[in-house]
Amino acid sequence: MLTCRLILTVFLTLSLQPLRAEPLVVFAAASLKGPLDEIASAVDDVVISYDGSGAIARQVLHGAPADIVVLAHPKWMDVLQDAQAIRIDTRTDLLGNRLVLVRDDATAVALTTDGLQAALGEGRLAIGLTKAVPAGQYGRAALESLGLWDAVKDQLAEVTNVRAALALVARGEAPLGLVYASDAQIVPGIAVVAEIPAEAHEPIRYVTAATSDDPRSAAFLARLVGPDAQAIFAAAGFIPLTNQ
């Protein structure tokens, strides 16, 4: 009898407790992982999934359950906007960035055909997919603008996100990588050996928007554009846009 009463008491106690809300789901560009994890750690029930921006856009278009997206190229957000997959009134330019060449030693690389070929040798230039990953799209545009595309187009190691490009250099599998300046800060022993001129490509813009009507989405977006979060992004090498 006592056991039955105990079971009944536990059942009634659990049934009277409010159901726990589903977590807020954020899909974000892989290059944001460090600072965005730090920002989200102060918020309850937030789950972040990282990937390349093109992959994220395709996932959302196919019904993936994101509440917020943070993409590294406005064009991918345009795709979602055209498909009415985001709340347009929440779309915000969040951050900027810069492109740099990195390697596992500090020997500078000249942004010339001879300079790149000497640095690459028989190896490959690690870069995000040049038709899908924003860092790869910006990178190809810069190489074309600088007259260097033909010198490297047959020696590319294209990968699914910019962090994967950085990893190839860190593991010694590629002698050079074209990545964001923010990425260059996160791996010890990786050195910036050339800075890509900003005028060689269109401005790098990280864009965010809500994809659902969950009221927590508005609160999280407000946090992202607030001074505390923007300071965290700046410390990680990004360029704040919302508080300039």
N, C-alpha and C positions, 0 to 999 in steps of 0.2 A: 504493500500500500504506500509506504514511504517513497519507494522508487517511482511509483506512478505519479505521486504528487510532485516530486522533484522534476520529472519529465514535463508535466503539465505546466509547472511554474516557468521552466526554461522556455518552453514553447510560447507561452503567453508573453513573456518578456521580449523575446525576439520578434514576435509578430507585432508588438506595439511600437518597436523602434522604426523611425523613418527609413525608407529605402535609400541607400547611398546612390547619389547621382553618378551617371556615367562620366568618365574623365573627359576633359576638354582635349580634343585631338588637334595637334598642330603638325602640319607637313612643312618642312623647312629645308632650304638649300644646305647641302652638306658643309659648306664653308662656314656656316654660322654655329656649328655645334658647341664649341667651348663657351662663348659668351651667352648664347641662348639657353644652354643648360643652367648656367649660373643664374640668369634672370628667372627662369621657370622654377628653380629650386625654392623660391620664396612664395610660390603659389601652390595651393593644394589641388590635387586631382588634375594635373596637366600631363599629357603624354605627347612626346615629340618624336616624330619619325623623320629621319634625314635621308635625302637622296639628291640626285641631280634635278635641277628645276624642270627640265623637259620631261623626265620620268614622273615627277610629281604632277605636272599638268595633265599628263595622259592618265594617271591614276584617278585624279579627280574627275576628269571627263567620263571615266568608266564607272563612276559611282563610289569611289573610295570615300570612307566616312570622315573626311576632314572638317573641322570647324573653322580653322584658320590656315591660310597658306602664306609662306614667306619665300618669294622667288628671287633669284639673282639676275633676272633680266625682264624688263618691262614687256618684251614681246610675248613671253610665255603667259604673263598675266593678261595681255590683250587676247590671247587665245581663249582663256577662261572667261573673260568678260564677254567676248563675242558669243560664247556658248551659254551666256547667262548662268554661269556656274559660280559666280561670286556676287556678293552684295556690293554694287558699284559705289554706293555712298561711303563704304568703309575703305576703299582703295587708298593707299598712302605710300608715297616715296619715303623709305625708311633710312637707307644708308647708301654710302658710296664706298668705293674701294679703288685700288690701283693694281696694275699688273707688273710682275717682276720675273726675271729669270733667276732660278736658284740652282745651286750645285752643292756637292758635299765638301767643297773647300772654297776659300775666299778669293781665288784667282778671278779677276774681273774678266768679263766677256764683252768684246766690242760688238755693237749692234750693226755688224756688216756681214756680208756673205762669207768673207774669209774668216772673220771672228767666230761666227757660228759653226762653220765647218770644222775649224780647228778644235773648238770645244767639244763638238759631237764625235769627231772621228768616225768610227764605224757604228757608234751608238745611236740612240733615238732621243728625240725631244718628247718628254712626257707632257701631255696636254689633254684637257677635257675634250670630249667628242666635239669636233668643230662644227657639226650641224645641229647639235642638240644641247650641249652643256654650255651655259653662259660663259664660263671662263675660256672655253674652247672657241666659242663664237667671237668673243672680244679679242682673243689671242690671234685667231686667223685674220680678223680685220686689221689688227695692228701689224702683223707680219706682212700682209699685202700692202698696207700703207707705207711701210718702211722699205719695200722692195726686197723682202727677205723670204717671201713665201716659196718661190721656186727653189730656193737653196735648201729648204727643210721639208717640203711637202712629202717627199718619199722616205723621210726618216722620222716619221711621227709614231709615237706610242699613244694612241687615243684611248681614253678610259672614260668610265661612266660618270665620274665626278672629280672635282678638282683635288679633293683629299687623296683620291687614288693616284693622281699624278704626282702629288707630293710624296706619297709612299714609295713610288718607283724610284725616285731619286734617293730617298732615305735608305732604301735597301741596296743601293748601288746597281739597280737594274736599268737605270737610265742616267746618262751623265748630266743632263740638263732637264729642268722642268719649267714650264710657263704657268705660273700660279698667281693667286692674289697675294698682295703684300701681307694681308692678315694671316694667311696660311704659313708664310715664311717665318712667323714668330713662334710657331708651336712645336717645332722639332729641333732639339739641340743638334748642333753640327751642320745644319743646313744654312748656307749663306746666300744672301742676295748678291748677285754678281752683275746685274744690269737692271735698270729701271726703265720700263717701257714708257715713252712719252705719252702723256694723257691725250694729246691731240691726235695720236695715231689711231684712235678708236673712239666710238661714241662713249659718252659718260657711262660709267658703271653704276647701275641703280638696282638696289634691292627694294622690292615692292611687296607690300603685305595687304591682305584683305581678308574679311570674314567670308566664309562660304555657307554659314548657317545663321539662324536667328537666335541661337543660344545667347542669353544676356551676358554670360561669362566671356563671350568672344569680345564684346565691346570693352569690357574691363581689361582683358589681356592686351588688346591692341593699345589701349590707353597707357598701359604699363610700358609697352615697347617704345612708345614715342616720348615717354617721360624722361626727365633729366637723369634719374638714377640708371635706367637701362641704357640710355645713350652714352653715359660715362663708361659703362662696362664695355659697350661696343667699341668706343674710342680707344680704351686701354688695350683692346685686342687687335687694334690696327685698322679698324673700319673708320669711315668718315661720316660722322653724324650729319644728317640733313634736316631733321625735323625741328631742331632747336637753333638753327643758324640765324 
